Each structure stands twice: as C-alpha cells, then as structure tokens.
Amino acid sequence: MILARELWKDPRLVVASHPTYGLDLRAIEHTHRLLLKLREKGSAVLLVSEDLDEIMALSDRIAVMFNGKVVGIKESVKTNTQESV
C-alpha cells in the first residue's frame, strides 16, 4: 500500500532500498513489475539491494561498493553473477 501510494504520481526519481525484503513471492513479483513500469515511463530508479538476482533482473547498470567506495560499474547485460568487477 505504501509503495502504491508513493508511486501513483509517476515520480522522476525513486530510491528503492531493499524493496522486496520480507515480502512473499507474489508481492516481490508485483514490486518488480511496478519498478520496471516506472523505468519504462521514464522515471529513474536507484535500486539498493544485496539480492543479486533482483539486481540483475531490474538494473541497467550495476555499481559495486566496498568500504563506502564505488569499486566498479558495469552494464547488467554485459555481466553475470560469476564475473568479478
């Protein structure tokens, strides 16, 4: 409900910090569809997550941080979960 309330105005930027943490499978799929729809409409979505499957499914570009610093940025279509940054 909170997510729907915040997204109904088609925001220009969405910061999604661990958006599916603690949700059931159906709610996760719904949340992913909402974020992808926002992206298609032109909203910028900054996804913060530790879930590699979620990151790979939703991201155009992936920035990896370690000790508070960005150590690499890659396009998601040019990488996989086995590749090092």
C-alpha positions as a printed Julia matrix, in Angstrom:
85×3 Matrix{Float64}:
  0.0     0.0     0.0
  2.75    2.46    0.87
  4.6     1.72   -2.35
  1.46    2.24   -4.44
  0.68    5.48   -2.62
  4.14    6.87   -3.31
  4.27    5.8    -6.96
  0.87    6.87   -8.25
  2.18   10.3    -9.36
  4.89    8.84  -11.67
  7.85   10.31   -9.78
 11.0    11.39  -11.64
 13.23    9.53   -9.16
 12.61    6.5    -6.94
 15.15    5.32   -4.39
 14.27    1.69   -3.67
 16.29    0.42   -0.72
 15.81   -3.33   -0.32
 12.31   -3.04   -1.83
 11.39   -6.7    -1.51
 12.95   -7.58    1.84
 10.48   -9.69    3.83
  7.86   -9.93    1.08
  6.28  -13.11   -0.21
  6.88  -14.27   -3.79
  3.71  -12.71   -5.19
  4.46   -9.34   -3.6
  8.06   -9.49   -4.87
  6.87  -10.07   -8.44
  4.38   -7.2    -8.14
  7.04   -4.85   -6.78
  9.44   -5.77   -9.6
  6.71   -5.1   -12.2
  5.99   -1.69  -10.61
  9.66   -0.68  -10.69
 10.07   -1.84  -14.3
  6.92    0.04  -15.33
  8.25    3.22  -13.73
 11.51    2.81  -15.65
  9.6     2.35  -18.9
  7.68    5.58  -18.21
 10.96    7.47  -17.79
 11.48    7.52  -14.03
 15.0     7.0   -12.71
 15.14    4.1   -10.25
 18.06    3.79   -7.86
 17.96    0.24   -6.51
 19.9    -0.57   -3.35
 19.93   -4.31   -2.73
 22.05   -7.26   -1.69
 19.93   -9.69   -3.73
 21.96  -10.42   -6.88
 19.0   -11.96   -8.71
 16.96   -8.83   -8.05
 19.83   -6.57   -9.12
 20.38   -8.49  -12.37
 16.65   -8.54  -13.18
 15.95   -4.86  -12.56
 19.14   -2.94  -13.31
 20.52   -1.35  -16.45
 23.82   -0.55  -14.75
 25.32   -2.0   -11.59
 27.66   -0.16   -9.25
 29.5    -2.26   -6.71
 30.52   -0.61   -3.45
 33.09   -1.8    -0.92
 34.05    0.07    2.24
 31.91    3.03    1.18
 33.56    3.45   -2.23
 32.41    2.52   -5.72
 34.85   -0.13   -6.95
 33.21   -0.85  -10.3
 30.33   -0.02  -12.62
 29.08   -2.36  -15.34
 26.11   -2.66  -17.63
 23.98   -5.55  -16.42
 23.68   -7.11  -19.89
 27.49   -7.32  -20.07
 27.99   -9.13  -16.79
 26.84  -12.13  -14.79
 26.89  -13.18  -11.15
 30.12  -15.13  -11.61
 32.12  -12.25  -13.11
 34.36  -10.08  -10.95
 34.24   -6.31  -11.14
